[in-house]
Amino acid sequence: MNKRNNSTEKRNENAESMAWCIVTALENIVEKSRESKLNETFWTSCKEPLEYLESVLHLTKMQIVFLSIMIEEGNNASWKDFCKFLDCGR
């Protein structure tokens, strides 16, 4: 029974560390995307967290950027909100 508990604890620890990695990567992206206008510097500076999240979440880079902003701003974010966040306009 002790072995079973240890196994469950290890799985929980792995799940927690994975969630922390996802959260850290999303935080990194949202911080760097703010007022970036999604310029080349942004994409270069976020290469590693974007690649990690692509493999884990199975989303495109652009979907990950929008997801990170939605989480930061709340899930009722409009296109106008995205443009304000990224410092983009028409």
LOLO-838020 format. One record per residue (C-alpha): x, y, z; residue in three letters. Coordinates in steps of 0.05 Angstrom, whole numbers, plus 5000, padded with zeros to 4 digits. Layout:
<rs>
XYZALA ...
</rs>
This chain:
<rs>
500050005000MET 505950475013ASN 508450364942LYS 501650544914ARG 501551204954ASN 508651374932ASN 506651254860SER 500551704866THR 504652244900GLU 509852224844LYS 504452294791ARG 501452884829ASN 508253214834GLU 509453114759ASN 502553414744ALA 503954004789GLU 510854134758SER 507754094688MET 502354594708ALA 507655054736TRP 511655004671CYS 505355174630ILE 503755764676VAL 510956014674THR 511155974598ALA 504456334591LEU 506656884640GLU 513156974601ASN 509257054536ILE 504057534564VAL 509457974595GLU 513458014531LYS 507358114486SER 504758724524ARG 505559334477GLU 510058914431SER 505858984369LYS 508058254360LEU 514458504328ASN 520358054310GLU 523658184378THR 517557894412PHE 517657254371TRP 525057164381THR 524757284456SER 518856794464CYS 521556234421LYS 522755734477GLU 516255814516PRO 512255824451LEU 515555174427GLU 514354854495TYR 506955054495LEU 506054834423GLU 508254134441SER 504154104505VAL 497754464485LEU 497754294411HIS 496155004391LEU 499455474341THR 504056024365LYS 498756554351MET 493356164388GLN 498056114448ILE 499256874447VAL 491857014445PHE 490556494499LEU 495756824545SER 492557504534ILE 485557234546MET 487856934612ILE 491057594632GLU 485358034610GLU 479557564625GLY 475757124577ASN 471157684553ASN 476858024516ALA 474758344450SER 478958484389TRP 479459204414LYS 482258944480ASP 487458524443PHE 489559134402CYS 490159564464LYS 494259024499PHE 498958944440LEU 499159694425ASP 496459574355CYS 491459974316GLY 487959964250ARG 
</rs>
